[in-house]
Amino acid sequence: MNTLATTATPIASPHAHGGAGVSVVMLKVMAALAPATLYGFWLYGWPAVHLWFITVFAALLGEAFCLRLAKRRAMPVLLDGSALLTGWLLALSLPPWAPWWLGAVGGLFATVVGKQVFGGLGQNLFNPAMVARVALLISFPVAMTAWVAPLPLTSAGAPGFLDGLLITLSGAANLDAVSSASLLGHAKAELSRGVDLLQSLSGDHLAHFLSYSGARPGSLGETAGLLIAAGGIAMIAMGIISWHIPAAMLAGIAIPAAIGHAVDPARYLDATAHVFSGAALLGAFFIATDYVTSPNTRAGQLVFGLGCGLLTYVIRTWGGYPEGVAFAVLLMNALTPAIDRLMKPRIYGRNRKGASLPL
Amino acid sequence: MGILDRIFGNHWGVHPDDRKRPAADLPLRRLPMPAHLYVPLQQHIGAPARPVVLVGQRVLKGQLIAEAQGATSAAIHAPSSGTVSAVGEITAPHASGLPVPGITIACDGEDRWLEAADIPADPFALEPAEISRRIAAAGVVGMGGATFPSALKLTLGKKSGISTLIINGGECEPYLSCDDRVMRDFAVDVVDGIRLMLHASGATTALVGIEDNKPEAIAAMKQAAASFPEIRVCPVPARYPMGSEKHLFSALTGKEVPADARTTDLGVLVHNVGTAAAVHDAIRNGRPLVERIVTLNGGAWRAPGNVVVPVGMLVSDLIAVAELKEQPARLIMGGPMMGTLLPSAIVPVVKGSSGVLALTAAEAADGDAQPCIRCSSCVRACPVGLLPLEMSARIRNEDYAGAVDLGLKDCIACGCCAYVCPSRIPLVQYFGHAKGELAARDRTKLRNDATKRLVAARAERLERETKEKAEAAARRKAERAKQKAAEAAAAAAGAQADSETTA
């Protein structure tokens, strides 16, 4: 500015900024997600890589399409990283060898219906990735539950780049050969057949289903549970998220699981199995903590996280689906406005009801 | 902080990069007197002062040039010796760039003080009211930026029974170090000023709150106050906005000020360290408040530091002697968190100017606002416990009543929310806009109510008048009828008499 000329537009204080930015936040979340994703790529090979790219691309495409319809410039919005992250989270919740159209439909659905229909970033009531996942699960239950056992990239039978592409584009030639149930699916199926958990999960079985190194069937985000948790803790350390939602959600799953298992081990899985299975860890650290769709006070976040955990346990244990994180998160998303309304911070000099403190 | 507060995250404020050094560590400088001084007549909360000098009149430094007008006002003195060259208007150091009444003095360069008369040998022998009178006569106002007339505050405090004086040495705004410098260089004067204010207000103890990022100031003040047990120097954590009156009060006493009360209702009066130094100068040296320490800081200054500036010196004159090394992206008066963007450099330094910041584009951190991602950083940063994201959403939709329900009127405009916002939403601008709209609505409502009252009164008057007229007409009619009847009776009586006489 010319210090002698009068400036045209007054700018309100503050005239300094802490340096936080939307895309910075998104980039940090992606960095926290990267180790688990790369490890998942190694475990499930090229088909998983292709599916990830297709899902992310579809999510970006959906976002760009809607922005064009709204006659807004797409590039600056795409660069904020939120659509990429939505596609990424969705890809982590899909079966790794799922066909391309599952990722494509899911990615488009996530950003178009899950996000842009509400008005774009910050306006959506529900977590876009989970909206898409639930839509896919209800529409294509078979494809969404066709899990494969890990076949690491370096192992002999692993499909190469082109074979992997073929698997993603036209489906595995003999999926039956590699398919396998996830722990939660297996437990539920066996229980419904009348086989109790003590038999169905005896000995080697449990080791097969509950390997901490990730050598177990499941989605990308499920198998690398420890890396997901490490990424989540890194986000807490960086101050991107707080510990409130993850801790409350995991407690909401683990506490009833521990009680149930203590009461009847033949009927109820233990807490470790619950926490390390399905999307519990991914959900607790990366999905339920979505800023837009979670409450804005710490107390509200504890209630929200606990609700997500309890509902997950209830759906897994007594519901029709073996996994319930997506449903639980969506149900709690719907309650978020109510939680925000009821759990406001106390204003300085006032009581919780907003009246001035007595002198 | 209790364990529950930790779990629920009830902490407040932000920890901005303070950027106070190296400017804070450099020795205080005096600048050459400029050719002209432009002294606004309103440098305080309340009514503008009334000029008592004429154009062409010779004045000495410290001579009264405008007297306080009304209960809430402050006297203005000549900041240097010279001739009054104009009594007119001056551009205010405010973003609006609107003119305010002011007096221009052409300096003679001698900077000669008015001979101070009547300096008390022992001010503690004076009546408290006399101390306050002298502080008022010296035109001392709150130096922290609020510029409330100090004597009035002391008098009001005396009336409401003050037990404790809190001296605000928090200086929580980044970049600023003028209070730091006052405490380091004039600790003895500050302590003396505090003792005088204790005497004037009737308080028994003084707590000096200083943020712990100023260890030199804490040490200097502790040493100066060592022989006065009634003055306690209390380091407080460096956290913005620690210098907010209510927050410093809470940090020092552990209590909370009720929303519709003031600290004085709890027996506590808050004054700034700079004010204490000004009080010392006024009572001990008979010198009114005509100059102050101003922090020059920000990346665009060639030599940042603290300078003694006469009130009325133009920022452009400051720039002429202290020099910029590049064109600043923003010129700010005050701190970066709550300071005012200057419309241009042709505005004067006033009694409440703590700093003149020349920020580079990188420091000013301009950026386009993006959509709110509801990260709730603002909720955690807000020192008052408000929901800035919800309030701004209401205000965007012109739902001002909704924003008020969420606590808009409790907002202190500290800027913490906008400072942490990753979407760079100008939240303070929203709140300022809404407060302005509400004030305008209140004014309109007052005017409408007054109009309504007048209309109603007129209607009533008209009605009364019509009624009175009707009554008067009826009365006249009745009188006429009576008169007629009387006349008729008289005529009848006359006729009878006539007939009788003829009979």
Interface residues (C-beta under 8 A of the other chain):
Chain A: M1 N2 T3 L4 A5 T6 T7 P10 I11 A12 S13 P14 H15 A16 H17 G18 G19 A20 G21 V22 V24 V25 D80 S82 G120 L121 G122 Q123 S242 H244 Y291 V292 N296 T297 R298 A299 L302 D340 K344 P345 R346 I347 Y348 G349 R350 G354 S356 L357 P358 L359
Chain B: I7 F8 G9 N10 V14 P16 A95 S96 G97 P174 K246 E256 V257 P258 A259 D260 A261 D265 L266 V315 S316 I319 L324 Q327 P328 A329 R330 L331 I332 P336 M337 M338 G339 T340 L341 P343 S344 A345 I346 L357 L359 E363 A364 A365 G367 Q370 P371 C372 I373 R374 C375 S376 S377 V379 R380 C382 P383 V384 G385 L386 L387 L389 E390 L406 G407 D410 A413 G415 A418 Y419 V420 C421 P422 S423 R424 P426 V428 Q429 G432
